[in-house]
Amino acid sequence: MKNCKFITMLLVATTFAFTACGGSGSDNSWSSDNGRIGFAKRLGGTDYDYGNSITCDDSGNVYVTGSIDGAVDLNGDGIITGTVESTGYGQSDIFIVTFGADGTALF
């Protein structure tokens, strides 16, 4: 997976297809050498959540790190279930999430 390109952005208010759940969220996507988008994920919850770093390995797995406040969706399905996927305690906490080359969350 050489030459993969990543984008992470903060969403506060948007007209994009991805919508921040609350205060802000993090959109993450990657593209191949030809510019084709491999997948895009919206991670976040109702508070301020940030994607800080993205990288990939030779198998195409994508690793995202950032910070979270409160309950967040980290698998990118857009749903924060009753059994919270992750919860930040205090001011903010870090997260690390891994996605397979096809965008499937790997925990």
Backbone bond lengths (Angstrom), bond angles and torsions (degrees), N, CA, C in turn:
res aa  C-N    CA-C-N  psi(-1)  N-CA   C-N-CA  omega(-1)  CA-C   N-CA-C  phi
1 M - - - 1.456 - - 1.514 108.53 -
2 K 1.272 117.20 54.56 1.450 121.23 178.95 1.521 109.68 -76.28
3 N 1.311 115.83 153.10 1.462 122.71 174.93 1.520 114.26 61.60
4 C 1.321 118.55 28.63 1.460 118.48 175.87 1.527 108.65 -77.43
5 K 1.302 116.36 147.34 1.456 122.60 -176.86 1.517 109.15 -119.81
6 F 1.319 116.65 138.93 1.450 121.45 -175.80 1.513 110.81 -123.64
7 I 1.313 114.35 152.67 1.458 121.70 173.85 1.518 107.03 -132.77
8 T 1.311 117.49 132.43 1.461 121.40 168.36 1.512 106.54 -130.43
9 M 1.313 116.81 137.18 1.455 119.97 -178.56 1.512 110.30 -141.85
10 L 1.299 114.94 154.76 1.454 122.49 176.98 1.517 108.49 -92.92
11 L 1.324 117.05 129.68 1.463 121.65 176.20 1.515 109.24 -108.12
12 V 1.311 116.67 125.94 1.460 120.97 175.27 1.519 108.48 -112.52
13 A 1.295 117.60 -53.38 1.463 123.47 172.14 1.517 105.39 -143.20
14 T 1.322 116.97 136.23 1.454 117.92 -171.66 1.516 112.14 -153.35
15 T 1.319 115.66 158.79 1.454 121.45 171.32 1.525 110.31 -108.80
16 F 1.342 117.19 7.95 1.458 121.26 176.10 1.523 109.74 -67.02
17 A 1.338 115.66 165.17 1.464 120.01 176.47 1.521 111.16 -62.35
18 F 1.326 117.07 -33.01 1.455 120.63 174.59 1.514 108.08 -82.32
19 T 1.323 116.61 135.81 1.454 121.37 -179.78 1.513 109.19 -125.34
20 A 1.322 116.47 132.46 1.461 120.08 176.74 1.519 108.89 -64.02
21 C 1.332 117.23 140.53 1.464 121.75 -178.54 1.520 112.05 -70.16
22 G 1.300 118.26 -31.91 1.461 120.57 -175.12 1.499 110.47 -154.51
23 G 1.343 116.00 -119.21 1.453 121.12 -177.70 1.515 112.20 -54.90
24 S 1.302 117.50 -50.05 1.459 121.63 176.90 1.512 108.76 -166.35
25 G 1.306 116.15 167.82 1.457 121.56 177.58 1.509 109.08 -149.11
26 S 1.308 116.61 -178.32 1.455 121.51 -178.28 1.514 108.78 -126.30
27 D 1.339 117.25 124.51 1.459 122.23 172.49 1.509 107.71 -98.15
28 N 1.300 116.99 136.29 1.453 121.25 -179.64 1.512 108.67 -133.92
29 S 1.323 117.26 134.86 1.454 120.64 176.73 1.518 108.98 -148.89
30 W 1.318 115.94 164.02 1.460 120.32 175.25 1.502 108.66 -136.65
31 S 1.324 115.50 157.17 1.455 120.07 177.07 1.522 109.70 -136.74
32 S 1.311 115.97 157.47 1.460 121.98 -178.71 1.527 109.98 -88.55
33 D 1.334 116.08 -177.48 1.463 121.16 -179.86 1.522 112.80 -56.48
34 N 1.333 117.40 -34.25 1.457 120.17 -178.04 1.529 112.72 -86.75
35 G 1.335 117.31 6.04 1.459 120.78 177.36 1.516 114.14 86.85
36 R 1.328 118.22 -0.36 1.466 121.47 179.07 1.520 109.04 -69.48
37 I 1.320 116.70 130.80 1.464 120.54 177.43 1.516 108.67 -75.67
38 G 1.324 115.77 123.19 1.462 121.23 179.14 1.513 110.96 -75.33
39 F 1.319 117.19 -49.91 1.456 122.71 173.70 1.514 108.61 -166.37
40 A 1.320 115.29 162.83 1.467 121.74 177.29 1.521 107.57 -136.24
41 K 1.320 116.65 141.63 1.463 122.05 -179.10 1.514 109.78 -134.90
42 R 1.321 116.38 141.44 1.456 121.71 171.01 1.511 107.14 -104.45
43 L 1.324 116.74 119.46 1.457 122.27 178.95 1.516 107.73 -112.93
44 G 1.316 117.76 139.16 1.460 119.03 175.88 1.507 112.39 150.81
45 G 1.310 114.38 -176.36 1.453 121.53 -178.10 1.515 110.27 -145.73
46 T 1.320 116.86 -144.83 1.459 121.38 -174.67 1.519 113.30 -91.99
47 D 1.325 117.74 -4.77 1.458 121.31 179.60 1.529 109.38 -113.40
48 Y 1.315 116.70 -159.32 1.461 121.29 -176.78 1.520 110.83 -91.07
49 D 1.336 116.48 115.44 1.452 124.09 -175.86 1.527 107.88 -129.72
50 Y 1.320 116.63 137.99 1.459 120.74 -173.64 1.515 111.40 -132.40
51 G 1.331 116.92 137.50 1.451 122.46 168.53 1.517 107.65 -90.74
52 N 1.337 117.49 122.69 1.462 120.32 -175.93 1.522 114.32 -105.24
53 S 1.327 117.93 -33.00 1.455 119.65 -175.40 1.526 109.97 -151.39
54 I 1.328 115.65 143.13 1.465 121.79 177.99 1.524 107.66 -136.43
55 T 1.332 115.88 139.41 1.461 121.08 173.89 1.523 108.59 -149.13
56 C 1.324 116.95 171.45 1.463 120.56 177.34 1.520 109.35 -136.81
57 D 1.329 115.20 163.58 1.460 120.17 175.29 1.528 109.12 -108.72
58 D 1.321 116.84 179.78 1.460 121.18 -176.94 1.523 113.59 -65.79
59 S 1.348 117.62 -18.70 1.465 121.39 178.22 1.518 112.42 -86.48
60 G 1.326 117.71 -5.78 1.452 121.10 -179.57 1.507 114.37 93.53
61 N 1.342 118.15 0.77 1.460 120.32 175.38 1.523 109.08 -67.47
62 V 1.322 116.09 141.20 1.460 122.07 -177.25 1.520 108.68 -113.64
63 Y 1.330 116.57 131.99 1.461 123.35 -178.46 1.523 108.78 -114.55
64 V 1.339 116.17 126.98 1.463 121.90 -178.91 1.521 108.45 -121.50
65 T 1.327 116.99 133.34 1.460 121.61 173.94 1.516 108.67 -123.14
66 G 1.312 115.50 156.26 1.453 120.23 178.59 1.509 110.73 -179.64
67 S 1.324 115.30 -160.78 1.463 120.19 179.52 1.520 109.75 -128.83
68 I 1.336 115.27 149.84 1.462 121.69 -177.94 1.518 110.36 -131.72
69 D 1.323 114.99 152.75 1.465 123.86 169.55 1.520 106.47 -127.40
70 G 1.314 118.49 121.12 1.459 121.30 176.19 1.514 113.45 79.25
71 A 1.337 115.94 -163.61 1.463 122.89 -177.57 1.523 109.80 -75.36
72 V 1.335 116.74 134.33 1.461 120.71 -177.41 1.522 112.12 -138.13
73 D 1.329 114.69 157.36 1.459 123.49 171.49 1.522 106.76 -94.03
74 L 1.327 117.60 113.35 1.458 120.54 -179.57 1.520 113.79 -106.84
75 N 1.342 118.73 -5.80 1.459 118.00 177.93 1.521 111.92 -95.97
76 G 1.333 117.12 -3.05 1.450 120.69 174.00 1.507 115.54 79.04
77 D 1.351 117.62 14.91 1.460 119.15 179.31 1.524 112.55 -87.40
78 G 1.339 117.41 -2.35 1.457 121.11 177.81 1.506 114.38 81.24
79 I 1.334 117.68 7.37 1.459 121.00 -176.79 1.521 109.55 -123.41
80 I 1.322 116.55 127.66 1.458 120.96 169.03 1.513 105.23 -100.81
81 T 1.324 116.40 107.58 1.459 121.35 -173.56 1.517 111.39 -77.91
82 G 1.329 116.26 170.45 1.458 121.56 176.52 1.519 111.26 -59.85
83 T 1.325 116.21 -33.76 1.460 120.00 172.32 1.515 105.56 -91.72
84 V 1.302 115.36 94.85 1.459 122.79 -170.35 1.525 111.12 -53.64
85 E 1.327 116.35 133.89 1.457 121.08 -179.13 1.518 111.92 -69.35
86 S 1.314 118.38 -36.50 1.459 122.46 175.54 1.518 107.80 -162.89
87 T 1.304 116.55 148.31 1.454 121.14 -179.91 1.513 109.81 -134.24
88 G 1.337 116.35 128.64 1.455 120.86 173.88 1.523 108.84 -83.29
89 Y 1.298 117.03 139.79 1.462 121.92 179.43 1.518 108.84 -116.35
90 G 1.331 117.07 133.17 1.456 120.03 -178.69 1.514 110.73 85.01
91 Q 1.318 116.47 -148.26 1.458 121.21 -178.48 1.524 111.62 -61.78
92 S 1.319 117.46 -62.37 1.458 122.29 176.13 1.523 108.75 -161.06
93 D 1.309 116.02 160.55 1.454 122.70 -179.48 1.522 108.79 -134.59
94 I 1.325 116.38 162.87 1.459 120.14 178.66 1.523 110.39 -86.57
95 F 1.330 115.88 159.01 1.457 120.59 169.31 1.524 108.37 -135.07
96 I 1.307 114.79 152.78 1.459 123.16 171.57 1.518 105.62 -134.81
97 V 1.310 117.64 125.88 1.459 121.21 178.86 1.524 107.98 -134.01
98 T 1.335 115.56 146.28 1.459 121.64 -179.56 1.520 109.24 -119.90
99 F 1.326 116.26 135.20 1.455 122.85 174.75 1.519 108.52 -118.68
100 G 1.343 116.26 140.96 1.458 120.58 173.12 1.518 109.63 -70.33
101 A 1.313 117.26 170.43 1.464 121.94 -178.39 1.527 112.48 -58.84
102 D 1.333 117.21 -24.05 1.464 121.36 179.32 1.525 112.94 -90.91
103 G 1.344 117.92 1.22 1.462 121.50 179.39 1.511 114.72 94.40
104 T 1.331 118.01 -2.33 1.457 121.24 178.28 1.520 110.01 -71.21
105 A 1.345 116.72 130.60 1.463 120.71 178.28 1.521 109.44 -67.23
106 L 1.320 116.77 131.60 1.460 123.23 177.45 1.513 107.35 -114.35
107 F 1.333 117.05 118.28 1.461 119.76 -178.27 1.496 110.25 -114.05
